[in-house]
Amino acid sequence: MHEVEEREELEFAPETGLQASDYWAGLAGLVDKFMPRSRELLSVRDRMQAQIDGWHRKNGPVAKDPTGYEAMLREIGYLVPEPTDFQIETSGLDPEISTICGPQLVVPVSNARYALNAANARWGSLFDALYGTDAISREGALAPGRGFNPQRGAAVFAYAAKFLDEAFPLVSGSHADVTAYTAHFGMLMIDIGEKGVALKDPTQFVGDAEGGVILLKHNGLHVELHIDRNHPVGKTHPAGLADVVIESALTTIQDCEDSVAAVDAEDKVGVYRNWLGLMDGTLEDSFEKGGRMVTRRLNPDRRYTAAAGGELVLKFQTLVAVDAGDELFIDYSLTADDGSPPSKYPCHCGSPNCRGTMLAPPEEAPAEAAPADVQPAWAPSAAR
């Protein structure tokens, strides 16, 4: 416990703007306030469990008397009457949780490398994923082999074109036949030979960035087309398409329980240190890979010129959350029985929606990506 106190005071407390004495006094106050209720609820759980066990010893499996089992659960208060219909609305939620559907990852926050890989999994190369996995057959002429396999590369282009046709269809023709993609004055110009075509839905083009990056959007998710005719991959594509980078895992649960056993003080300090590094953007981890040292850091946000004008900024990290039950940055919505003002219970979580206090408002009271300097694994060998 002394080690946790020391680390809290030296590493974590300064980031909150709190004095260490205020931090520990606040924690002691929370424990003092909620521990009696916690013990009361635990005793209720023990009582119910004893009653349920007693019923099973007397009556056997539920299948023998499901009606009697349900009646017992209602009698002891385990099941309660269903309430009348009601409506509830939320506000201030990130779109990754409220409106956009996408994959979610779960990783142990105690492992900095895993935590960083998951946070950076927001975007991924479709070309790399197709070439390096069995999404495309690895048999016969399509086998990856030791060097670059042009036939497998062509299969990657065909698969990607089919994906683009489905998500971003053209007015006529196929992405497989496109010979040029050009962003110009807020418009996306697409050529098939000498013929100009357009997206069937022009609003799917939402911006572009330096380096020949074209940004598309479908069902709330973004896709980047990387155009570079000098790139080892782009040289082999008729439109100079060097990669298709897709928005992938939107959220990550940084798990403090199921996949990691944080038992002693050292374990807990490590978990808190990594979580703090994720929150303030300083977490990094170095390791040897392929005979060289690699350092993982959090990807920065990506900036584009919006098709409608101005700047467009997209997150290049997954929305990071801890699993349910992990008491980190919780809206406690406390009530002060002595009428203390909100300023007596300051909150320093740093959330943009923070009220600045742990007290409830009056109306609520009691109610792995490759480093940029490494060529894709499937790039022609002459380029590596």
Stockholm file with secondary structure:
# STOCKHOLM 1.0

chainA/1-384         MHEVEEREELEFAPETGLQASDYWAGLAGLVDKFMPRSRELLSVRDRMQAQIDGWHRKNGPVAKDPTGYEAMLREIGYLVPEPTDFQIETSGLDPEISTICGPQLVVPVSNARYALNAANARWGSLFDALYGTDAISREGALAPGRGFNPQRGAAVFAYAAKFLDEAFPLVSGSHADVTAYTAHFGMLMIDIGEKGVALKDPTQFVGDAEGGVILLKHNGLHVELHIDRNHPVGKTHPAGLADVVIESALTTIQDCEDSVAAVDAEDKVGVYRNWLGLMDGTLEDSFEKGGRMVTRRLNPDRRYTAAAGGELVLKFQTLVAVDAGDELFIDYSLTADDGSPPSKYPCHCGSPNCRGTMLAPPEEAPAEAAPADVQPAWAPSAAR
#=GR chainA/1-384 SS CHHHHHHIIIIIHHHHTCCHHHHHHHHHHHHHHHHHHHHHHHHHHHHHHHHHHHHHHHHCSGGGCHHHHHHHHHHTTSSCCCCCCCCCCCCSCCHHHHTCCCCEEEEETTCHHHHHHHHGGGEEEHHHHHHHSTTSCCSGGGCCCSSCCHHHHHHHHHHHHHHHHHHSCBSSSCGGGCCEEEEETTEEEEEETTEEECBSSGGGEEEEETTTEEEEEETTEEEEEEECTTSTTGGGSTTCEEEEEEECCCEEEEESSTTCCCCSHHHHHHHHHHHHHHHHTCCEEEEEETTEEEEEECCCCEEEEETTSSEEEECCSCEEEECTTCCSSCCCCBCCTTCCCGGGSBCCCCCTTCCSBSBCCGGGTTCCCCCTTSCCTTSCGGGC
#=GC SS_cons         CHHHHHHIIIIIHHHHTCCHHHHHHHHHHHHHHHHHHHHHHHHHHHHHHHHHHHHHHHHCSGGGCHHHHHHHHHHTTSSCCCCCCCCCCCCSCCHHHHTCCCCEEEEETTCHHHHHHHHGGGEEEHHHHHHHSTTSCCSGGGCCCSSCCHHHHHHHHHHHHHHHHHHSCBSSSCGGGCCEEEEETTEEEEEETTEEECBSSGGGEEEEETTTEEEEEETTEEEEEEECTTSTTGGGSTTCEEEEEEECCCEEEEESSTTCCCCSHHHHHHHHHHHHHHHHTCCEEEEEETTEEEEEECCCCEEEEETTSSEEEECCSCEEEECTTCCSSCCCCBCCTTCCCGGGSBCCCCCTTCCSBSBCCGGGTTCCCCCTTSCCTTSCGGGC
//
